[in-house]
């Protein structure tokens, strides 16, 4: 463990910088150092305006920064004080921070990164293809075996952990994008994640794509032709996995402790139930990267940005997961 976690500050016109500062203010008991990547002027103005007053120092190098815990590396263009929500310059700042954090992590300089939210629409308007941070990080890190896992718990400590076969694609494209190989890969990554989380078991369940998991082919055949073969191959590898199970009942059983993780076929199939029980504490974890990457499971929330109303619970949960994973012994 290097003891360094990078935080990309996301869209500076959103709540990313605010929830980052608020969450870091609650990390006094840990032994990590934090490298903030984003616009320094925004951070310093917010640090004072919010009354957080963290002792943030300019970052020089990992060795020269041995004293202190909070550091900032200025990235991206200079920003006006009256920054407009979702503006192109805010999108440029977000992408600069994300790129810097990914490159530092890929070079092995950080234990991992926590990424604050960005706005996909404003980034796409810059003229670059962008499906999401997960896809961008995976491509930049040359990681071909990845999956998105979302985790959240309710106020009684009951968890849902959901790995997605497909992520940010239109619903009409889902059936064409799922494949037995992709499902099998997601199952394997979800099983590995349970081990990394030190769960006593890795009991997985896989959602069907169609209503009632296809009703034996009467409401779709993907369960027969694609999903079941992937599950059977995974069982042959020793993974404890069941399915396909209709999504409308599977999440009930997972929520009540029958399964440790769920593999969902598409974004809203998995995230609807998760956000219902863990909206404030949800975490996005990218499985299969050569480094740790977590993120709060919320957006830029332009409607409350700059008003000291943003709840840092999800960012704090993402930080805690990154810390937990970083403390694990390295496989190398």
C-alpha positions as CSV (number, residue, x, y, z in Angstrom):
1,X,0.0,0.0,0.0
2,X,1.4,3.4,-1.0
3,X,-1.0,5.4,1.2
4,X,-2.1,7.7,-1.6
5,X,-5.7,8.0,-3.0
6,X,-6.4,10.4,-5.8
7,X,-9.7,12.2,-6.1
8,X,-10.8,13.6,-9.5
9,X,-13.1,16.5,-8.7
10,X,-15.4,16.0,-11.7
11,X,-17.5,18.8,-13.0
12,X,-16.5,21.9,-11.0
13,X,-20.0,23.5,-11.6
14,X,-21.6,20.5,-9.9
15,X,-21.4,19.2,-6.4
16,X,-18.3,17.1,-6.8
17,X,-15.8,19.5,-5.2
18,X,-18.3,20.2,-2.3
19,X,-19.0,16.5,-1.4
20,X,-15.2,15.8,-1.7
21,X,-14.3,18.5,0.8
22,X,-17.1,17.5,3.2
23,X,-16.2,13.8,3.0
24,X,-12.5,14.4,3.5
25,X,-13.3,16.4,6.6
26,X,-14.6,13.1,8.1
27,X,-11.4,11.1,7.3
28,X,-9.3,12.3,10.3
29,X,-8.8,8.7,11.7
30,X,-7.3,7.1,8.6
31,X,-3.6,7.1,7.5
32,X,-4.1,7.9,3.8
33,X,-2.9,11.0,2.0
34,X,-5.2,12.5,-0.6
35,X,-4.3,14.1,-4.0
36,X,-7.1,16.2,-5.3
37,X,-7.1,16.6,-9.1
38,X,-9.0,19.5,-10.5
39,X,-9.2,23.3,-10.4
40,X,-7.3,24.7,-7.4
41,X,-9.2,28.0,-7.3
42,X,-12.5,26.3,-7.0
43,X,-11.3,24.1,-4.2
44,X,-9.8,26.9,-2.2
45,X,-12.9,29.1,-2.5
46,X,-15.2,26.2,-1.5
47,X,-12.9,25.1,1.3
48,X,-13.3,28.6,2.9
49,X,-17.0,29.2,2.0
50,X,-18.1,25.8,3.4
51,X,-16.2,26.4,6.6
52,X,-14.4,23.1,6.1
53,X,-10.9,24.7,6.1
54,X,-8.9,21.6,5.3
55,X,-5.1,22.2,5.3
56,X,-4.7,21.7,1.6
57,X,-1.2,22.0,0.3
58,X,0.1,22.3,-3.3
59,X,1.4,19.0,-4.5
60,X,5.1,18.8,-5.4
61,X,6.0,15.1,-5.4
62,X,5.0,12.0,-3.5
63,X,8.3,12.2,-1.5
64,X,8.3,15.9,-0.9
65,X,4.7,15.8,0.3
66,X,5.5,13.4,3.2
67,X,4.0,15.8,5.8
68,X,0.4,16.6,5.6
69,X,-2.6,14.7,4.3
70,X,-4.4,16.8,1.7
71,X,-2.9,18.0,-1.5
72,X,-4.0,19.6,-4.7
73,X,-2.7,19.3,-8.3
74,X,-4.2,22.0,-10.5
75,X,-5.5,20.6,-13.8
76,X,-7.4,22.0,-16.7
77,X,-8.2,25.5,-17.8
78,X,-8.5,28.5,-15.6
79,X,-12.2,28.9,-14.6
80,X,-14.2,32.1,-14.0
81,X,-15.8,32.6,-10.6
82,X,-19.3,32.8,-12.2
83,X,-18.9,29.4,-13.8
84,X,-22.1,28.3,-15.6
85,X,-23.5,24.9,-14.9
86,X,-22.6,22.3,-17.6
87,X,-20.5,24.8,-19.5
88,X,-17.9,23.6,-22.0
89,X,-15.1,24.9,-19.9
90,X,-16.4,23.0,-16.9
91,X,-16.5,19.8,-19.0
92,X,-12.9,20.4,-20.1
93,X,-11.9,20.7,-16.5
94,X,-13.6,17.5,-15.6
95,X,-12.0,15.5,-18.4
96,X,-8.5,16.9,-17.6
97,X,-8.9,15.8,-13.9
98,X,-10.2,12.3,-15.0
99,X,-7.4,11.8,-17.4
100,X,-4.7,12.9,-14.9
101,X,-6.1,10.6,-12.2
102,X,-6.3,7.6,-14.6
103,X,-2.8,8.1,-15.9
104,X,-1.3,8.4,-12.4
105,X,-3.1,5.2,-11.3
106,X,-2.1,3.3,-14.4
107,X,1.5,4.3,-13.7
108,X,1.1,2.8,-10.2
109,X,1.6,6.1,-8.3
110,X,-1.7,5.9,-6.4
111,X,-3.5,3.1,-4.6
112,X,-6.5,4.1,-6.6
113,X,-8.8,7.0,-7.5
114,X,-12.2,8.1,-6.4
115,X,-14.0,10.0,-9.2
116,X,-16.5,12.8,-8.5
117,X,-19.5,13.1,-11.0
118,X,-19.2,14.5,-14.5
119,X,-21.9,15.6,-17.0
120,X,-21.9,13.3,-20.0
121,X,-23.9,15.7,-22.2
122,X,-21.6,18.6,-21.7
123,X,-18.5,16.4,-22.4
124,X,-20.1,15.0,-25.6
125,X,-20.7,18.6,-26.7
126,X,-17.0,19.1,-26.7
127,X,-16.9,16.8,-29.7
128,X,-15.6,13.7,-28.2
129,X,-17.3,10.3,-27.8
130,X,-18.0,9.6,-24.1
131,X,-20.2,6.8,-22.7
132,X,-19.3,7.4,-19.1
133,X,-16.3,7.5,-16.7
134,X,-16.2,3.8,-16.3
135,X,-15.8,3.2,-20.1
136,X,-13.3,6.1,-20.4
137,X,-11.1,4.9,-17.6
138,X,-11.2,1.3,-18.9
139,X,-10.1,2.4,-22.4
140,X,-7.4,4.7,-21.1
141,X,-6.0,2.0,-18.8
142,X,-6.2,-0.6,-21.7
143,X,-8.4,-2.8,-19.5
144,X,-10.5,-5.1,-21.6
145,X,-12.0,-7.2,-18.8
146,X,-14.1,-4.8,-16.7
147,X,-17.5,-4.5,-15.3
148,X,-19.4,-1.9,-13.3
149,X,-20.6,-2.9,-9.8
150,X,-22.9,-0.8,-7.7
151,X,-23.1,-1.3,-4.0
152,X,-25.4,0.2,-1.4
153,X,-26.9,-0.5,2.0
154,X,-30.1,0.6,3.8
155,X,-30.3,2.0,7.3
156,X,-30.3,-1.5,8.8
157,X,-27.1,-2.5,7.1
158,X,-28.7,-4.7,4.4
159,X,-26.6,-4.6,1.2
160,X,-27.3,-4.9,-2.4
161,X,-24.3,-5.5,-4.8
162,X,-25.1,-5.4,-8.5
163,X,-22.7,-6.0,-11.4
164,X,-23.9,-4.9,-14.8
165,X,-23.4,-6.8,-18.1
166,X,-24.1,-3.6,-20.1
167,X,-23.9,0.0,-18.9
168,X,-24.6,3.2,-20.7
169,X,-26.4,2.1,-23.8
170,X,-29.9,2.7,-25.1
171,X,-32.5,0.1,-23.9
172,X,-33.3,-1.0,-27.5
173,X,-29.6,-2.0,-27.9
174,X,-29.3,-4.2,-24.8
175,X,-30.5,-7.5,-26.4
176,X,-27.9,-7.2,-29.2
177,X,-25.1,-6.2,-26.8
178,X,-25.4,-9.0,-24.3
179,X,-23.4,-12.2,-25.1
180,X,-22.6,-15.4,-23.2
181,X,-19.0,-14.3,-23.0
182,X,-19.8,-10.9,-21.5
183,X,-22.3,-12.4,-19.0
184,X,-19.7,-15.1,-18.0
185,X,-17.1,-12.4,-17.6
186,X,-19.4,-10.3,-15.4
187,X,-20.2,-13.3,-13.3
188,X,-16.5,-14.0,-12.7
189,X,-15.7,-10.4,-11.8
190,X,-18.6,-10.3,-9.4
191,X,-17.4,-13.5,-7.7
192,X,-13.9,-12.0,-7.5
193,X,-15.4,-8.9,-6.0
194,X,-17.0,-10.9,-3.2
195,X,-13.6,-12.3,-2.3
196,X,-12.0,-8.8,-2.3
197,X,-14.8,-7.7,0.0
198,X,-13.9,-10.6,2.4
199,X,-17.5,-11.9,2.3
200,X,-17.9,-15.3,3.8
201,X,-19.5,-16.6,0.6
202,X,-19.9,-15.6,-3.0
203,X,-23.4,-16.6,-3.8
204,X,-24.4,-15.0,-7.1
205,X,-27.7,-14.8,-8.9
206,X,-28.3,-13.7,-12.5
207,X,-31.3,-11.7,-13.8
208,X,-33.2,-12.7,-16.8
209,X,-33.5,-10.1,-19.6
210,X,-37.2,-10.6,-20.4
211,X,-40.3,-10.5,-18.1
212,X,-40.6,-13.7,-16.1
213,X,-37.1,-14.6,-17.4
214,X,-38.7,-15.3,-20.8
215,X,-41.4,-17.8,-19.7
216,X,-39.5,-20.7,-21.3
217,X,-39.1,-18.8,-24.6
218,X,-42.6,-17.5,-24.9
219,X,-41.5,-13.9,-24.0
220,X,-38.0,-13.9,-25.5
221,X,-35.3,-16.5,-26.0
222,X,-32.2,-14.8,-24.6
223,X,-32.4,-16.7,-21.4
224,X,-32.2,-20.0,-23.3
225,X,-29.7,-19.0,-26.0
226,X,-27.4,-16.7,-24.1
227,X,-27.8,-16.3,-20.4
228,X,-28.2,-20.0,-19.3
229,X,-25.1,-21.2,-21.2
230,X,-23.0,-18.5,-19.5
231,X,-24.3,-19.5,-16.1
232,X,-23.6,-23.2,-16.7
233,X,-20.1,-22.4,-17.9
234,X,-19.5,-20.4,-14.7
235,X,-20.8,-23.3,-12.6
236,X,-18.2,-25.5,-14.2
237,X,-15.5,-23.1,-12.9
238,X,-16.7,-23.6,-9.4
239,X,-18.7,-20.4,-9.0
240,X,-21.9,-20.6,-6.9
241,X,-24.3,-18.9,-9.3
242,X,-28.0,-19.4,-10.0
243,X,-30.4,-18.1,-12.7
244,X,-31.7,-16.8,-14.8
245,X,-34.2,-15.5,-12.3
246,X,-36.9,-12.9,-13.1
247,X,-35.6,-9.6,-11.9
248,X,-38.9,-8.6,-10.3
249,X,-38.4,-11.3,-7.7
250,X,-34.6,-11.7,-7.6
251,X,-33.9,-8.4,-5.9
252,X,-36.3,-9.2,-3.1
253,X,-34.3,-12.4,-2.3
254,X,-30.9,-10.6,-2.7
255,X,-32.1,-7.8,-0.4
256,X,-33.1,-10.3,2.2
257,X,-29.7,-12.0,2.2
258,X,-30.2,-15.1,0.0
259,X,-27.5,-13.8,-2.5
260,X,-24.3,-11.8,-2.0
261,X,-24.3,-10.2,-5.5
262,X,-26.6,-9.9,-8.5
263,X,-25.7,-9.8,-12.1
264,X,-28.1,-7.6,-14.0
265,X,-28.4,-7.3,-17.8
266,X,-28.7,-3.6,-18.1
267,X,-28.3,-0.3,-16.3
268,X,-31.7,0.5,-14.9
269,X,-32.6,-3.1,-14.2
270,X,-29.9,-3.1,-11.5
271,X,-29.7,0.5,-10.4
272,X,-33.5,1.0,-9.8
273,X,-33.5,-1.4,-6.8
274,X,-30.1,-0.4,-5.6
275,X,-31.0,3.3,-5.5
276,X,-34.3,2.5,-3.8
277,X,-32.5,1.2,-0.7
278,X,-29.1,3.0,-0.9
279,X,-29.6,6.3,-2.6
280,X,-27.5,8.3,-0.1
281,X,-24.8,5.7,0.3
282,X,-24.5,4.1,-3.2
283,X,-21.0,3.4,-4.6
284,X,-19.8,2.7,-8.1
285,X,-16.9,0.3,-8.2
286,X,-15.1,-0.6,-11.5
287,X,-14.2,-4.3,-11.4
288,X,-11.2,-5.6,-13.4
289,X,-9.1,-2.5,-13.6
290,X,-5.3,-2.8,-12.7
291,X,-6.0,-0.3,-9.9
292,X,-8.8,0.7,-7.6
293,X,-11.5,3.0,-8.9
294,X,-14.7,3.9,-6.9
295,X,-17.1,6.7,-7.3
296,X,-20.2,8.1,-5.6
297,X,-23.4,6.9,-7.2
298,X,-25.0,10.2,-8.0
299,X,-24.7,13.0,-10.6
300,X,-23.6,16.6,-10.7
301,X,-26.8,17.9,-9.0
302,X,-26.6,21.3,-10.6
303,X,-29.8,22.4,-8.8
304,X,-28.0,22.5,-5.4
305,X,-24.4,23.1,-6.4
306,X,-22.8,25.9,-4.5
307,X,-25.5,26.0,-1.9
308,X,-23.9,23.9,0.9
309,X,-26.8,21.4,0.6
310,X,-25.0,18.4,-0.9
311,X,-24.9,15.2,1.1
312,X,-21.4,13.7,1.2
313,X,-22.5,10.2,2.3
314,X,-22.0,8.6,-1.1
315,X,-18.6,10.2,-1.6
316,X,-17.6,9.1,1.9
317,X,-18.7,5.6,1.2
318,X,-16.7,5.6,-2.0
319,X,-13.6,6.8,-0.1
320,X,-14.1,4.1,2.6
321,X,-14.4,1.3,-0.1
322,X,-11.2,2.6,-1.8
323,X,-9.4,2.5,1.5
324,X,-10.6,-1.0,2.4
325,X,-9.5,-2.3,-1.0
326,X,-6.2,-0.5,-0.8
327,X,-5.4,-2.2,2.5
328,X,-5.7,-5.6,1.0
329,X,-2.4,-7.4,0.3
330,X,-1.3,-7.0,-3.3
331,X,-1.6,-10.1,-5.6
332,X,1.7,-9.4,-7.2
